[in-house]
Amino acid sequence: MNQPQRSIVNVYDDDYAPYDMEGPVQDDMSLLVGSYNNDSQRGIYVIRMQPGAETIAHTHGCTEEFLILEGELIESDGTVLKRGDLVTYEPGSHHNSRTETGCLLIGFDWDRV
């Protein structure tokens, strides 16, 4: 019987890379890649944000969804997201996010069918 082709990452134990999804490296954020592909900008990833971190404002070319695993996130319109909140941004949405307490989230960038 063939073994499944899989990869496993642990969001709590594996090493994170420097975060650079919006261009320049942001030292107060880190990235753990699941299936995310830099060329297509589609897939799954985990972001760890230190207290005070803020993403660079960006416009989505696809659907972006993220689930808050720990901490809280404040969206550019002032909406406060907390653990368990699942957010969907449609293609063309423009926003940025920040955290005062720190945040761990899993993100999904994909094309709806």
C-alpha positions in Angstrom: 0.0 0.0 0.0 1.3 3.5 -0.9 2.0 5.9 1.9 0.1 9.2 1.7 2.1 12.2 0.5 1.8 14.7 3.2 3.6 17.3 5.3 2.9 18.2 8.9 3.6 21.4 10.6 2.9 22.2 14.2 1.7 25.8 14.8 3.0 25.7 18.4 6.3 23.9 18.0 7.7 24.5 14.5 10.1 27.3 13.6 8.6 30.4 12.0 10.3 32.3 9.2 10.5 36.1 8.9 7.2 37.6 7.7 7.3 39.3 4.3 3.9 38.6 2.6 3.3 42.3 1.8 6.9 43.0 0.6 9.5 44.0 3.2 10.3 41.8 6.2 8.4 42.9 9.3 10.4 41.9 12.4 7.5 41.9 14.8 5.7 39.2 12.7 6.6 35.6 11.7 5.3 33.1 9.2 4.8 29.3 9.1 4.0 28.0 5.7 1.6 25.2 5.0 0.6 24.9 1.4 1.1 28.6 0.6 2.8 29.2 -2.8 4.5 32.5 -3.2 4.1 32.5 -7.0 0.3 31.9 -7.1 -0.2 33.6 -3.7 -2.7 30.9 -2.8 -2.6 28.4 0.1 -2.5 28.1 3.8 -0.2 29.8 6.3 0.1 30.8 9.9 1.1 34.2 11.1 2.4 35.0 14.6 2.1 38.8 15.4 3.9 40.2 18.4 2.2 42.9 20.6 2.1 46.1 18.6 2.6 44.5 15.2 0.7 45.9 12.2 0.4 44.5 8.6 1.0 46.8 5.7 -2.2 47.8 4.0 -2.9 45.5 1.0 -5.6 44.6 -1.6 -6.6 41.0 -2.0 -6.4 39.4 -5.5 -8.3 36.4 -4.2 -10.5 35.4 -1.3 -8.7 35.6 2.0 -10.0 33.9 5.1 -8.4 33.7 8.5 -9.1 32.2 11.9 -7.9 33.7 15.1 -6.2 31.0 17.2 -4.9 33.2 20.0 -5.0 36.8 21.1 -6.9 39.5 19.2 -6.6 41.5 16.0 -7.9 45.0 15.2 -9.0 45.6 11.6 -8.5 48.9 9.9 -12.2 49.8 10.4 -11.8 49.3 14.1 -13.5 45.8 14.3 -11.8 43.8 17.1 -11.5 40.1 16.3 -10.9 37.5 19.0 -10.0 33.8 19.4 -12.4 31.7 17.3 -13.4 34.5 14.9 -13.3 33.4 11.2 -13.1 36.3 8.8 -13.7 36.3 5.0 -12.4 39.1 2.7 -13.6 39.0 -0.8 -11.2 39.6 -3.8 -10.6 43.3 -4.2 -10.9 44.0 -0.4 -8.4 46.5 1.0 -7.4 46.5 4.6 -4.7 46.1 7.2 -4.7 44.6 10.7 -2.9 45.3 13.9 -2.7 43.8 17.4 -2.0 45.3 20.8 -1.9 42.0 22.7 -0.3 39.7 20.1 -2.1 37.3 17.8 -1.8 33.9 16.2 -3.9 33.2 13.1 -4.2 30.7 10.3 -4.8 32.2 6.9 -6.3 30.7 3.7 -5.9 32.5 0.4 -7.9 30.8 -2.4 -10.0 31.2 -5.4 -13.7 30.3 -4.9 -15.2 28.0 -7.4 
